[in-house]
Amino acid sequence: MNASSRRMLAVDAPIIPTVAALVRDNPGTISLGQGVVNYGPPQAAIDAIPDLMRDVQLNKYQAVLGHPALVEALSSKLSQDNDIGLDGQSTLMVTAGSNMAFLNCLLAVTDPGDEVILPLPFYFNHEMAIRMCGCVPVTVRTHDDWSLDVDAIRSAITPRTRAVVTVSPNNPTGAVYSKESLIAVNTLCADNGLYHFSDEAYEYFTYEGRTQFSPGSLPGASGHTISFFSMSKNYGMASWRVGYVVFPSRLTEAMTKVQDTNLICAPVVSQLLAVEALKHGREWIAPKVEALSKVRLDVFEVLSTLGDIVQFPKTEGAFYILMKLPPLAEGSDPMAFNRHMAQQHQVATVPGFAFGLTDPQTGNYQRLSYGALDAQSVTEGVNRYVEAVKSWYQI
């Protein structure tokens, strides 16, 4: 009988298309689910593309590691913003989005049956990629404020462990992990012969004086740290699919095999846009982050009207709030609350079970994104969310 692979049967269906379907089926619904920003790339960067693409040679396959001009620009950015130098010990590869970089690296460093440690709640595409590779995601608790529990990570290490994943600033919680905790994880990986997968896609989205730290900048970290970055959030280039990864140079042959098989090279037009966008630098992004910081405070204020029925730490990064509501009824459909919101109150969020919070008796977790819409629409959406919660819980 022709059937899908056992690997794919073990992978949960992606949640974002499910939420998108709820939005489509209920016209007028405000989606607080999609994790994107509400702006696009610099207009000057877009305007430059037609002339740049006149070079007929660019229609041919390009370098597997990335367009040389983009590799150079990203190398400069990494040195300036992340204190990560490409000194011969590390190699940079441009991919079609950071998710692809993550999958490339899993294929390059793991074998079926290997374990990869994921702090809970996890980014669902990471967990999906681990299962697709025939590996085992090992989830570990975090603290109540969603900060890393290094002792829990240490306790989860077994002879089959191959890597530990951290995401900071975090999706789905918005937590910004402390420098001390990231150093502790990186040291733990070094001491145990593991890779530290450090996802830094939301690197510029921090508030109230918090700063993001790149573990790959630590002395001696280049031999075991793999750092993931993205153009999707910072420069509003989600659909252009440009990510990049810094990995130990000894993995170059394996990474090249994966990239050449799956992609050959990231789309050149997207790479050219990334070169032009990077010319605008972090200064172009800063006012957009400042605007989001104000939206964030407005969201906190509206949610506070729910009182004790909702619990969430006021995290200081990305553009997410992961909140805990009272548990759903035992045996109930885990999507029932989300359907109620869309059908009765025209608002959508992402349920916590998508991020590994699968026990409905511990609470009804929901991730709210305040990055994808203008400030007025976000406020309207959060007000609808508050009314939906009151209706569902009859308060």
FENGIKA-V830165 format. One record per residue. N is the residue number from 1. PHI is phi in whole degrees, -180 to 180 (NA if undefined). D_FIRST is the distance of its C-alpha to the first C-alpha in Angstrom with 1 decimal. Layout:
# FENGIKA-V830165
n=[N N]
phi=[PHI PHI]
d_first=[D_FIRST D_FIRST]
This chain:
# FENGIKA-V830165
n=[1 2 3 4 5 6 7 8 9 10 11 12 13 14 15 16 17 18 19 20 21 22 23 24 25 26 27 28 29 30 31 32 33 34 35 36 37 38 39 40 41 42 43 44 45 46 47 48 49 50 51 52 53 54 55 56 57 58 59 60 61 62 63 64 65 66 67 68 69 70 71 72 73 74 75 76 77 78 79 80 81 82 83 84 85 86 87 88 89 90 91 92 93 94 95 96 97 98 99 100 101 102 103 104 105 106 107 108 109 110 111 112 113 114 115 116 117 118 119 120 121 122 123 124 125 126 127 128 129 130 131 132 133 134 135 136 137 138 139 140 141 142 143 144 145 146 147 148 149 150 151 152 153 154 155 156 157 158 159 160 161 162 163 164 165 166 167 168 169 170 171 172 173 174 175 176 177 178 179 180 181 182 183 184 185 186 187 188 189 190 191 192 193 194 195 196 197 198 199 200 201 202 203 204 205 206 207 208 209 210 211 212 213 214 215 216 217 218 219 220 221 222 223 224 225 226 227 228 229 230 231 232 233 234 235 236 237 238 239 240 241 242 243 244 245 246 247 248 249 250 251 252 253 254 255 256 257 258 259 260 261 262 263 264 265 266 267 268 269 270 271 272 273 274 275 276 277 278 279 280 281 282 283 284 285 286 287 288 289 290 291 292 293 294 295 296 297 298 299 300 301 302 303 304 305 306 307 308 309 310 311 312 313 314 315 316 317 318 319 320 321 322 323 324 325 326 327 328 329 330 331 332 333 334 335 336 337 338 339 340 341 342 343 344 345 346 347 348 349 350 351 352 353 354 355 356 357 358 359 360 361 362 363 364 365 366 367 368 369 370 371 372 373 374 375 376 377 378 379 380 381 382 383 384 385 386 387 388 389 390 391 392 393 394 395]
phi=[NA -79 -148 -72 -69 -62 -59 -73 -65 -84 -97 -68 -65 -63 -81 -60 -60 -65 -65 -61 -66 -60 -66 -63 -76 -129 -52 93 -70 -90 -93 -105 -106 -72 -91 -132 -97 -96 -132 -109 -65 -54 -61 -62 -68 -65 -63 -79 -62 -55 -67 -65 -84 -70 -69 -62 -65 -73 -83 -95 -57 -114 -59 -61 -77 139 -59 -51 -65 -75 -58 -65 -65 -70 -61 -66 -62 -62 -67 -77 -95 -118 59 -107 -105 -97 -102 99 -88 -126 -127 -109 -131 -93 -127 -85 96 -69 -59 -67 -60 -62 -65 -54 -69 -59 -65 -79 -120 -116 -124 -52 95 -66 -109 -128 -86 -124 -64 -89 -76 -103 -79 -60 -67 -66 -62 -63 -64 -60 -67 -60 -85 77 -98 -115 -76 -110 -90 -131 -69 -118 -75 -61 -92 70 -77 -66 -106 -64 -63 -65 -65 -59 -68 -86 -71 -131 -61 -91 -68 -117 -156 -121 -105 -126 -128 -148 -56 -96 -111 -109 -93 84 -69 -111 -70 -67 -58 -63 -70 -69 -63 -63 -65 -63 -66 -59 -64 -60 -69 -110 68 -110 -91 -102 -89 -109 -89 -125 -61 -105 -55 -90 -94 -131 -134 55 84 -70 -129 -91 -120 -100 -59 -64 -83 -69 -58 81 -79 -64 -79 -139 -107 -120 -110 -110 -137 -147 -94 -64 -87 -55 -109 62 -112 -54 -79 -78 57 -130 -128 -155 -139 -111 -138 -58 -61 -66 -91 -59 -62 -65 -65 -67 -60 -65 -61 -66 -74 -85 -138 71 -154 -62 -51 -65 -61 -70 -65 -65 -62 -62 -58 -68 -64 -63 -63 -83 68 -64 -61 -72 -82 -51 -66 -72 -67 -62 -63 -65 -63 -72 -60 -56 -66 -64 -64 -57 -65 -66 -64 -64 -69 -80 66 -76 -69 -117 -128 -162 -76 -81 -68 -124 -153 54 -146 -129 -129 -108 -115 -112 -108 -56 -59 -78 -62 -58 83 -78 -66 -65 -95 -60 -63 -69 -67 -57 -60 -70 -76 -101 -131 53 -148 -135 -132 -107 -70 -66 -63 -66 -108 94 -90 -98 -90 -65 -79 -84 151 -97 -88 -139 -100 -112 -107 -112 -100 -86 -121 -68 -58 -65 -69 -62 -60 -63 -63 -69 -62 -64 -61 -60 -66 -66 -64 -61 -67 -64 -93 54 -122]
d_first=[0.0 3.8 6.2 9.8 11.6 13.2 16.4 16.0 15.1 18.4 20.3 22.1 22.3 25.5 28.4 30.6 28.5 28.4 32.2 32.6 31.0 33.5 36.2 35.1 34.8 38.3 40.6 43.5 41.6 42.9 40.2 41.4 37.9 37.4 38.7 40.6 44.2 46.2 47.6 46.5 47.7 51.4 52.3 54.3 51.2 49.2 52.3 52.3 48.9 49.7 52.5 50.5 47.7 50.1 49.7 47.5 46.5 44.6 42.0 40.8 38.7 40.7 41.0 38.0 40.1 41.5 44.2 47.4 49.5 47.0 46.6 50.4 50.7 48.2 49.9 53.1 51.6 50.0 53.4 55.4 53.2 51.2 53.5 50.6 51.9 49.9 52.2 50.0 48.2 45.9 43.9 43.0 39.8 39.3 35.8 34.3 35.1 35.6 32.0 31.0 33.8 32.4 28.9 30.5 32.6 29.8 28.0 31.4 32.5 29.7 27.1 24.0 25.5 28.8 30.5 32.0 34.7 34.8 37.8 37.1 36.7 34.6 33.7 30.1 29.0 30.2 28.1 25.0 25.7 26.2 22.9 21.1 22.9 21.6 25.1 26.6 28.9 31.9 33.9 37.6 40.2 42.8 46.3 47.2 48.3 44.9 46.6 45.1 45.4 45.8 46.2 42.8 41.3 43.2 42.0 38.3 38.6 36.9 36.4 32.9 34.5 34.4 35.8 37.5 37.1 40.0 40.3 43.9 44.9 42.0 39.2 38.9 42.2 44.8 46.2 48.0 47.8 51.1 52.1 52.8 49.4 47.6 50.0 49.2 45.4 45.9 48.2 45.8 43.1 45.7 46.8 43.3 42.0 39.6 39.0 40.4 38.2 40.8 39.6 42.7 41.4 44.1 46.9 49.6 48.9 51.3 54.1 57.3 58.1 54.9 53.7 50.4 50.4 48.3 47.7 47.2 51.0 51.9 53.6 51.2 48.1 46.9 45.3 42.8 42.7 40.2 41.6 39.6 41.4 40.7 42.6 40.6 42.9 46.3 46.6 44.4 42.0 38.6 37.0 38.5 36.3 38.7 38.5 39.9 39.7 42.2 41.0 42.5 43.3 41.8 38.3 39.0 37.1 33.9 34.4 35.0 31.8 29.8 31.9 31.9 28.2 27.4 30.6 33.3 35.9 36.4 37.4 41.0 42.3 41.2 42.8 46.0 46.2 45.8 48.7 50.9 49.9 50.8 54.3 54.9 54.1 54.0 57.2 55.2 52.7 55.4 56.7 53.2 52.6 56.0 55.1 51.9 54.0 56.1 53.1 51.8 55.1 55.0 51.6 52.9 55.8 53.9 51.4 54.5 55.4 52.6 54.6 53.1 49.9 48.4 48.5 47.9 49.7 51.3 49.5 50.9 48.2 45.4 45.4 43.6 44.6 42.4 43.9 43.5 44.0 44.2 41.0 38.8 38.8 36.7 33.2 33.7 31.3 31.9 32.0 34.5 37.5 36.2 35.5 39.0 40.5 39.0 39.5 42.9 44.5 42.7 42.0 38.9 38.4 35.5 34.7 35.2 31.9 30.5 32.8 31.9 34.5 32.1 34.4 35.8 38.6 40.2 40.6 39.3 39.1 39.2 39.5 42.0 42.5 45.9 45.4 43.7 46.3 50.1 52.3 53.1 49.5 48.6 51.5 50.6 47.0 48.2 50.6 47.8 45.8 48.9 49.2 45.6 46.0 49.2 47.6 44.5 46.7 49.5 52.3]
